[in-house]
Each structure stands twice: as structure tokens, then as C-alpha cells.
Amino acid sequence: MHALRRSSVKFDSNLDEKLFSKELESDGVKIVVSVHSYNNGAKKLQLVRETRDAEGNWRFGKLGRLTKTEVEGILPLINEALGHM
């Protein structure tokens, strides 16, 4: 297994292409399943949890642990995302 290397090159959002994105929303929480390719590189799956702040805006949060219901809800989205990888 290769060791992870950190590059000193800055992230350029213009090079990050979103190939797929779907979300599961329930009780003020949203889990986003997406596939991205950076600079035409490998296609990678991204899972993000978002919650609403006091003003009702979506805010990024660490995905952390998932409930059984959340896993059951995002599995079809992950399977769909695989078709874009």
C-alpha cells in the first residue's frame, strides 16, 4: 500500500469536476453522495453530511457515523454513483 503524500499544490476549484450528485434529506439533515474528478484524474466518491443552521442555510458537517436508516437511504445513491465512476 502506498503512503499518502501531501502535495504543496493548492486546490483549484476550477479543476474539480462534479460528475454526479444526489442527496438524501430527512429531519433537517442532508447526506450528499457525489462523484468528482480533479484535473481529469481518478473519479472519486464523496459523502458529505449537511445540517441547517439557525437561518435555515445548509452547513457542511463531518459525516461521522450513520444510522441504519441513513445507510439504507444512501445505498441506492452509492450504487447509482458507481455507474459514474
PyMOL commands that set and color helices and strands:
alter all, ss='L'
color gray80, all
select helices_A, chain A and resi 13-15+68-82
alter helices_A, ss='H'
color red, helices_A
select strands_A, chain A and resi 16-26+29-38+43-52+58-61
alter strands_A, ss='S'
color yellow, strands_A
deselect
rebuild
show_as cartoon
